[in-house]
Amino acid sequence: MRTRLFLRTAEFLWQEGHTAHATKEEAMEEADKMVHVYADFVENYLGVPVVIGRKTDSERFAGAEETFCIEALMQDGKALQAGTSHFLAQNFAKAFDVTFLNKENKPEYVWATSWGVSTRLMGALIMAHSDDNGLVLPPHLAPIQVVIVPIYKTDEQLAMISERVHELCAKLKAAGISYKYDDRDTQRPGFKFAEWEMKGVPVRLAIGPNDYENHTWEVARRDTLTKENVADDGIIDHIKNLLEDIQKNIYKKAYDYRAAHTYKVDTWDEFKRVIEETPGFILAHWDGTAETEAKIKEETKATIRCIPMDAPEEDGVCVYSGKPSKRRVLFAKAY
């Protein structure tokens, strides 16, 4: 299998969990809970909108009775499976003889779940938000939220500016905001600006002699590449609000991209045209058979990413076979 940086590599890190339950209902509740935990993390920390759904029988994890997943759309129009949660029923318990004593003191096979995400989420983060200037990191996840760059010509100016920067750093620390004061004397400010922009730091502050005299800071945001001057006495509250605004804006940009590249398709010709010319998510009717699913994949390389949990019942006909269908499913090309 071909490796792909962050997505499918020879070695990678998993966050994985396994649980065992006394009843089917408890195990199903756990599997459903965990896919929503992953969705909450990916949306509210990574800033990537996802579709929660369940896999078809063909795409389901081997040995599971249900596989739930979160699917994200990258900027090239391809889907990325960002996390999965499996209801394993008693299949693995029977295979490995995992039992417990029930209330009647009789042995019974456990009902199991398994769920996990991996370093693939780093790939999702990079592909969903980055631009031609480099990374764009959401503030809720960025290891450095604010970088401060001094602009000076003399050592005296640097000492003067650094005194004010250290005062600011103490306030940032007290506010729980992570920061970096880049006072390296081996690089010019313009180089530092470009470097931290490439690394995706959400907010950049610059301060020169004029800013010092005026008690202001130049504030640049990574997501929009815009700058403004902010008074020193309101800078901490401004940064707090700015970080939250950047987090929301990054998510909204990704959400709007997904909305603009999600298509309801009703004919096979339209399906083939969209998947080739303007790739993204396609919501289309499917007759529920593995044969049709395989044919669509063979002819277009598009797969059923999931059956969305919030998909309403809707009478229609399969986009490929013309047979009756009760709801639309989510198709896309994927990594």
Residue pairs with C-beta under 8 A, 6 or more apart in sequence:
1 8
2 8
3 9
3 10
4 123
4 335
5 123
6 119
6 120
6 122
6 123
6 126
7 80
7 120
7 123
7 335
8 120
8 335
9 119
12 118
12 119
12 120
13 118
13 119
14 116
14 117
14 118
15 116
15 117
15 118
16 114
16 115
16 116
17 34
17 113
17 114
17 115
17 116
18 112
18 113
18 114
19 27
19 30
19 112
19 113
20 93
20 98
20 100
20 110
20 111
20 112
21 27
21 30
21 110
21 111
21 112
21 113
22 100
22 102
22 108
22 110
22 111
23 111
24 89
24 111
26 111
27 87
27 88
27 89
27 111
27 112
27 113
28 66
28 87
30 113
31 66
31 68
31 85
31 86
31 87
31 113
31 115
32 68
32 85
34 85
34 113
34 115
35 52
35 68
35 69
35 70
35 83
35 84
35 85
35 115
36 52
38 70
38 82
38 83
38 85
38 115
38 117
39 50
39 52
39 70
39 83
42 48
42 50
42 70
42 72
42 82
42 83
42 121
42 124
43 49
43 50
43 251
44 140
45 138
45 140
45 141
46 121
46 124
46 125
46 128
46 138
46 141
47 128
47 129
47 138
47 140
47 141
47 247
47 250
47 251
47 254
48 72
48 82
48 124
48 125
48 128
48 129
48 251
48 254
49 72
49 73
49 251
49 254
49 255
49 258
50 70
50 71
50 72
50 82
51 70
51 71
51 72
51 281
51 305
51 306
51 308
51 330
52 68
52 69
52 70
52 306
52 308
52 309
52 310
53 68
53 69
53 71
53 305
53 306
53 307
53 308
53 309
53 311
53 330
54 66
54 67
54 68
54 69
54 306
54 307
54 309
55 61
55 66
55 67
55 68
55 69
55 84
55 304
55 306
55 307
56 290
56 293
56 304
56 307
56 329
57 290
58 290
58 293
58 294
58 304
59 67
59 303
59 304
60 66
60 67
61 67
61 84
61 86
61 114
63 88
63 91
63 92
63 95
64 86
64 87
64 88
64 89
64 91
64 114
65 87
65 88
65 89
65 91
66 86
66 87
67 84
67 85
67 86
67 87
68 84
68 85
68 86
68 87
68 309
69 81
69 82
69 83
69 84
69 85
69 305
69 306
70 81
70 82
70 83
70 84
71 79
71 80
71 81
71 82
71 305
71 306
71 330
71 332
72 79
72 80
72 82
72 124
72 128
73 79
73 80
73 128
73 257
73 258
73 261
73 262
73 280
73 281
73 332
74 80
74 124
74 127
74 128
74 335
75 127
75 128
75 130
75 257
76 127
76 279
77 261
77 278
77 279
77 280
77 332
77 333
78 279
78 332
78 333
78 334
78 335
79 281
79 305
79 330
79 332
79 333
79 334
79 335
80 120
80 123
80 124
80 127
80 334
80 335
81 120
81 305
81 334
82 117
82 120
82 121
82 124
83 115
83 116
83 117
83 121
84 115
84 116
84 117
85 113
85 114
85 115
86 113
86 114
86 115
87 113
88 111
88 112
88 113
88 114
89 111
89 112
90 109
90 110
90 111
90 112
91 112
92 98
92 112
93 99
93 109
93 110
93 111
93 112
94 109
98 109
98 110
98 112
99 107
99 108
99 109
99 110
100 107
100 108
100 110
101 107
101 108
102 108
123 335
125 137
125 138
125 141
126 135
128 254
129 135
129 136
129 137
129 138
129 200
129 250
129 253
129 254
130 136
130 200
133 197
133 198
133 225
134 197
134 198
134 199
134 200
135 198
135 199
135 200
136 200
136 222
136 223
136 250
137 199
137 200
137 201
137 202
137 222
138 202
138 246
138 247
138 250
138 251
139 145
139 202
139 203
139 243
139 244
139 246
139 247
140 247
142 178
142 200
142 201
142 202
143 178
144 178
144 179
144 180
144 199
144 201
145 177
145 178
145 179
145 201
145 202
145 203
145 243
146 172
146 177
146 178
146 179
146 180
146 201
146 202
146 203
146 204
146 205
146 239
147 179
147 180
147 181
147 182
147 192
147 196
147 201
147 203
147 204
147 205
148 165
148 168
148 169
148 179
148 180
148 181
148 182
148 204
148 205
148 206
148 207
149 182
149 189
149 192
149 193
149 196
149 204
149 205
149 206
149 207
150 158
150 161
150 162
150 165
150 181
150 182
150 183
150 189
150 206
150 207
150 208
151 161
151 189
151 206
151 207
151 208
151 209
151 211
152 158
152 161
152 208
152 209
157 209
158 183
160 209
160 212
161 207
161 208
161 209
161 212
162 181
162 183
164 207
164 212
164 232
165 181
165 183
165 207
166 181
168 205
168 217
168 235
168 236
169 179
169 181
171 236
172 178
172 179
172 236
172 239
173 179
175 236
175 239
175 240
177 236
177 239
177 240
177 243
180 201
182 192
182 196
184 192
187 195
189 206
193 204
193 206
193 220
196 204
197 204
197 222
197 225
200 222
201 222
202 221
202 222
202 223
202 243
202 246
203 219
203 220
203 221
203 222
203 239
203 242
203 243
203 246
204 219
204 220
204 221
204 222
205 217
205 218
205 219
205 220
205 235
206 217
206 218
206 220
207 217
207 218
211 217
211 218
211 229
214 229
215 231
215 232
215 233
216 229
216 230
216 231
216 232
217 229
217 230
217 232
217 235
218 227
218 228
218 229
219 227
219 228
219 229
219 230
219 235
219 238
219 239
219 242
220 226
220 227
221 227
221 242
221 246
222 246
223 246
223 249
223 250
223 253
224 249
230 238
258 280
258 281
260 280
261 278
261 279
261 280
261 281
262 280
262 281
262 282
262 283
263 274
263 278
263 280
263 281
263 282
263 283
264 282
264 283
264 284
264 328
265 271
265 274
265 282
265 283
265 284
265 319
266 284
266 285
266 316
266 319
267 319
268 319
268 320
271 282
271 284
271 296
271 300
271 302
271 319
271 320
271 331
272 299
272 300
274 280
274 282
275 282
275 300
275 301
275 302
275 331
275 333
276 300
279 332
279 333
280 332
281 305
281 330
281 331
281 332
282 302
282 330
282 331
282 332
283 328
283 329
283 330
283 331
284 319
284 328
284 329
284 331
285 314
285 316
285 317
285 318
285 319
285 325
285 327
285 328
285 329
286 292
286 293
286 296
286 304
286 318
286 319
286 320
286 325
286 328
286 329
287 318
287 320
287 321
287 323
287 324
287 325
288 325
289 321
289 323
292 318
292 320
292 321
292 323
293 303
293 304
295 320
296 302
296 303
296 304
296 319
296 320
296 331
297 303
300 333
301 333
302 331
302 332
302 333
303 331
303 332
303 333
303 334
304 329
304 330
304 331
305 330
305 331
305 332
305 334
306 329
306 330
307 327
307 329
307 330
308 328
308 329
308 330
311 327
311 328
311 329
312 327
313 326
313 327
314 326
314 327
314 328
315 324
315 325
315 326
316 324
316 325
316 326
316 328
317 323
317 324
317 325
318 324
318 325
